[in-house]
Amino acid sequence: MTEETTSEHYVKPVLDIHEKPTWNKWIVLSIQHLFTMFGSTIFVPTVTHLNPSVALISSGLGTLAYLIITRGKIPAYLGSSFAFIAPITMLLAAKSGGGPGAVMVGTFSVGVVYAIVALLVYYVGIEWIQRVLPPIVVGPVIMVIGLSLAPSAAAMAMGTNGGGAYDYKILAVALITLVATIIAMMFFKGFFGLIPILCGFVIGYLVSMAFGLVDYTLIQNASLFQIPDFTIPFVNMDPVVTLTVVFSMAPLAFVTMAEHMGHQLLLNRITNRNFFKDPGLHRSLAADGTASIIASLIGGPPVTTYGENIGVLAITKVYSVFVIGGAAVLAIAFGFIGYINAVITSVPTAVLGGISLLLFGVIATSGLRMMIESRVDLSQNRNMIIASVVLVVGIGGLMINIGSFQLSGMAMAALIGIILNLVIPEKKTAHK
């Protein structure tokens, strides 16, 4: 994790980290980052029934906090994390789950885990993280995140989610949306090549309009400026603090931490710096956790650094934190535009289903890719056991239920993966 960057990866930037662009270029470059993260950031709250405008605002505030805590040295944008879709949906759907108050506590607990790990990294170093979270643990857990969401994607694509009836019209829109998103990912170049999810949203929405699936009521009643429905603790929501709530989300922080460190390595190579040393991994982890805590205080989902925006940095060679900060300010401003929230909220589930068929699969395959790129040898009994148990526990829904305490799904899979990795000795025995 601490490997030095080499000059062979470095390309002279158009704008370096602390260089400020002229105001006209600043706006255009920031808008590019805004639209790059927009599709993914609004997708999470839309599919989990949180408020998309609040998610935009929390991503903007979280990114600004991240830039401040890392002393303006790391050009990273933070958006809604896909890792928490299932637990958020569970906490909101079940009456016993606790609703928004439970989601707030779960999101807050994610930030607390980040803060604790940041302190440990500051005092102990990062070698222990590599021991606790190797690719053989993180890879299968990421696969579980995507695969466990597969039934939800299929249900939305067929119109059967929420007890609805199978509908050919909804399925047609979902498949058209899927095809449009795939075409955007494969063949679009330049700016549009950076926003395939948003392209899928737009095309799917237009097709939904033609099929008569869009409810325009919210748009007709919307105003230009509108204060989003913030969920603020002790003001319009009482926190629900239980072990089940905390353990349904907190363990997944370790998965997004691994993603965080992977993004840092990529940024190290792109910018020819070592962010693990300056400003330090402890600062970036603390900043990431603080962003999720901010999100929890206004009703947004947990956030994480976005690989899509790192891709923009690599392509444009514009590393300026001022551009990233500009995108964060624009995201906050967009959150207060009523028409934007109304349009997002009116997106039919058919469109979400079509995009989900691809995105949830991409999540799963990214876990597989992590193991392949890390050269995890599944012929070794130890690795085969860890991966196999994590996958079946997570996808099968194995749970521990003691009184009011419940641990299940991805959180259960993550904890079991960590435990197995620590207790099974590393013997190079081949599976026959």
N, C-alpha and C positions, 0 to 999 in steps of 0.2 A: 504493500500500500504506500510505502514511502519512497518508492523508486524515484531517482532524479530524472528530470526531463532532459532530452537530448536535442541538439540543434537540428537534427535531421527532420524532426517533426515541426520545426518552427518556420512560419512564413511571416514576413514583415507585415504588420497590421496596417490597415487603412487608418484606423483610429485605435490607439492603445488605451489601456484601462482608464487612465486618468485624463485623457484628452477629451475636450468638449467640442462637439460639432457646431457648425453655424445653426441658427434657430430653425431655418427651413429644412435642412437635412436632419436635424434633431427630431422634428415632428414626424417626418416620413419614416426614419429608421425606427422610432419608437412605435409607430403604428404597425410596422411590420412585425415587431415582437408581440404586440398586443394581439394581432390576428393569428399569429402562430400558436399562442397559448389559449386563445379564446375558445376554440371548439372543445378541447379536452377539459378546460376549467369549468365550462357551463354544462358539459355532459354529466359530470358526477352529480351535481345537485339536481339536475333535471331528472335523472334516472332514479335518484333516491328520494325525490320529493322535498328537497331542501330548496331554499330560495336562491335562484341563479344570480340575482343582483348582489345579494349578500356574499356569495362565493367570489364574485368579481372584486368586490371591495376588500374582502379579507385577503385575496391573493395580492392585491396592490399594497395593502398595509403591511402584509407579511414580507413582501419583497423589499419594501422600504426599510423595515426593521432589520432584515437580513443585511442589507447594504450598510446600515449604520453600525451594527454589531461587528461586522467583518471589516470595519474601517474603510469601506469603499474600495476594497482590494479584490473582491471576487465578483465577476460579472455573471450573476446567476439570477434567473427569474423563477419564482415559486408559484405553483398553481395547484388545483385540487388533486389529491392523490387517489388513484384508482384502487389502491390496496384496501381501502376502507369502505368500498361500496357495499359489500355484503353485510358487515356488522352494522353499518348505519341503517341500511334497509331493515334489518332485523329489529333494531332498537326502535325504529319508527313504526313498523308494521304491527308488532305484537303489543297488545294492551299492557301486558306484563313487562314489556321492554322498557317502558319509562318515557318514550316519546322524545321530544326535543331536549328536555332536561337531561336525559340519559346520554344523548349524543354529545351535548355540551361537555359533560363530565368525561366521557370517553375520549373526546378530542383533546381536552385539557390534560388527561393522563398521558396521552402520546407526547405532548410537549414536556411533561415532567420527566418521562423516561429519557428523552433527548438531553434534558438538563443534567440528569444524574450521570449519564454516559459521558457528557462533555466534561464534567468534573473529574471523572475517573481518567479520561484521556489526558487531561491537564496534569494530573498528579502521577499517573502510572505509565502513560504512553499508549500506543495503539496496537501493540502486538497481541494483547489479549482479545481484541475484537476479531482479529483474523482467526484466532483459535475458536472463539464462540460462534462466529458467523462465516464459516468457509463456504465456498460455492456448493458443496454437497448438501448443505442445509438450506441456503437461501434459494438456490435454483428450484428445487422441488416445491418450496413454499410459494414461490412466485407462480409456478405452474398451477398449484392449487387455487390461487387467487383467480386466475383466468378460467380454469375448468369448472370451478364451483359456481361460477356465474353463467355458465353456458345454458342451463335450463331457463334462466330469466331472459336471456337474449332470444331464445327460440320462442318463448311464450309471447314476448312483445312483438316479435315478427309475425306471429300467427293471430294475434288479437286475443289470445286466451289468458293473458295475465289478468289478475284480479277477478277471475271467474268468468271472463268474457267468452263469447262463442267464436269458434274458428271462422275466419273471414278471408276469402280469397282476395278481396280488394286490399285489405291490410297487408297480406302476404306479398302481393304484387308491388305495393309501395316500398315495403321493406327490402325486397330483392333489387328493385331499381336503385334504391338508396345505396345498397351494398355495392352494386356494380359501379355506380358513380364514384363512390369513395375509392374503390380499387383502381379505377381509371385515373383518378386524380393522383393517387400514390405512385402509380406506375409511369404515367406519361406526361403529367403536367410539369413544366419547367419554371424556373425563376420564382417569383413571388408566390404564384398559385401552387407551385410544387411544395411550398412550405406549409400550406394550410389545407391538406386533403380532407381532414375531418370537417372543417368548416364548409368546404365545397360540397361534401356529402350532405351536410345539414341543409344547405341552401337548395340543392337540386331535389332532395327528398321533400323539402317543404313545398317547393313549387309543384311537384307531382301530387302531393297531398291536397293542395288547393284544387288541382284539376279533378281529383277523385272525390272532392267534397268532404274531406276528413278534418279540415281545420275549423275550429270554433273561434270566430272573430270577436266574441263578446268582450274578452279582456282587452283586446287591442282598441276596440271602439270606446271603451271606458277609460283608457289610459290617458295620462297627461305627460307633457314633456318632462317636467321635473317631478320626481316622486321619491319620497323617503321609503326605502325598502323595509320589509318586515323583519327588522333585527330581532334576534332572540337574545335578550340580555338577562343574565342571571340576577335574580332577586328583584327585577323590575317587571318583566312580563313572563318570567319562567323561573320555576324553582328547580335547582339542580337535583338530579336523582343519583345519589351516591351509593352504589352497591358493588360488591366484589365482582358480580357477573358483568356489570357495565364496564368496569375497569379492565377486567381480563378479556373482554370481547374485543378490545381495541388496542390496549397498551402493548401486548407482545408483538403486534404487527409493526411497531415502531422500529424493531430490529431489522425487519425486512427493508423498510424505506431507508434505514441508515446505511445498509449495504449499497442500496441504489445511490444514496448521497455520496458515498465514498467513490463509487464508480464514476460518477459525474465529475468529482474532484480530480480524479486521475486524468479524465478526458480533457478537462479544462487546463490541467497542468501541461499536457502535451500541446494543446492548441496555442496557449499563450506563452509557452516557454518559461513557466514559473513553477514554484513548488508551494501550493497553497496549504499543504499539510504543515509546513514550517512557518509560513508568513501569509496570512495572519494566524494560522494554526488550525488544525482540525477541531480542537475544542471550541474555537470561536464559531466556526461554520456550523457545527452541530448545535451549539447553544442558540445560534441565530435561527436555524431551521426549527428547533423546538419552540422558540419564542413566537415564530410565525404561526404555528399551530395553536398556541395558547391564545394569541390575538384572535384567531379564527373562532375559537371556542367561545370567546366572550361576546361575539356578535351573531353567532348562529351559523358560521360557515363550517365546511368540512376540513379535516386535516390537510395540510399542504406539503408539498415536497418540491425539490428542484426539478426543473423540466428539461429533459433531454432534447425536446423539440427546439427550445430556444438556444441550447448549446449548439445544435445543428446550424442555426442561423448565424451564430458567431463564427463557426468554421467556414461557412460559405461566403459570408460578406467580409470577413476579416475586420469587422468593427467590434472591438472588445470594450468599448466605452461603458463605464457604469452609469454615466449620465443618460445614455440611451435606454438602459435597463430601467433606471429610475423614472424616465419619462414614460415608459410603457406602464409602469406601476401607477403613476398619477392618472394616466388616461383610463386605466382599468377602474380606478376609484370613481372617476367622473362618469364613466359608462354605467356604473352601478346605480347612479341617481337619475338616469334617463328612463322614465316610465315606459316608453314605447319599446325599448330594448327588452326589459323584463317581461312585458306582455307578449311580445313575439316569441321569446324563448319559451315561456310557459305554455304557449299555444302549440308548440311543436308536437305533432301526434306521436303516440307510442310506436307506430309503424316505422317512423323515421329513426327513432332511438333503437328499435329492434334491429333494423338493417345495419346501422353503424356498429351496434354491439356484437353482431355476428362476426365482425372482423376484429374489433378492438379487444374483446375478451379473449379471442384466439391469439392475438398478438401478445397479450400479457403472458399467456401460457407458454408460447414459443420463445419468449424472451428469457424465461426461466431455463428452458432447454438450451438455448443459445449460450447462456452463462456457463452451464456445465460443460458444453462442448469447447468453448473458448478457454475455459480453465483446465481443460484436459482431465476432467474427472473420469477415472477408470471404473466403470460399472462392472467390470469383471472381478473386482475385488469384493469379497463378501460384505465387508464393512460398508462400503459405499452403496452397494445394492440394497442392503437392509435399511439404511437410513432413508434413501430415496423412496423405497417401496412403502415403508410404514408411513412416511409423511404424506405421500400421495393418497393412500387408502384412508387414512385417518381424516385428512382434510376434505376429500371429495365425498367420502362415505358419511361424514357428519357424526363421527364418534364424539361422545360428550361425557363429561363428568358432571353429575347433577347431585349436589349435596344441599338439601334444604332449599334456600333461595339462591344459592350459588350455582352458577352454571358456566362451564367452560367447553366450548365446542368449535367446530369448523376450523378456519384458518389459524385462529389463535392457539387452539389445541395442537394443530399440526406444527406450528412454529415452536412451541414449547417442547413438544416431544422430539422434534428434530434437533434442537439444541442439546437436550438431555442425552439422546442417543449418541450424538457426536462427541460429547464429553466423556461418556462412560465406556463406549466400545473401543477397545484397544486398536491401534493402527497396525494391524498385521497384514502383510501383503499376500493374502491367500486368495487364489483365483477361484471363482465360482465355476463349477463344472456341471 
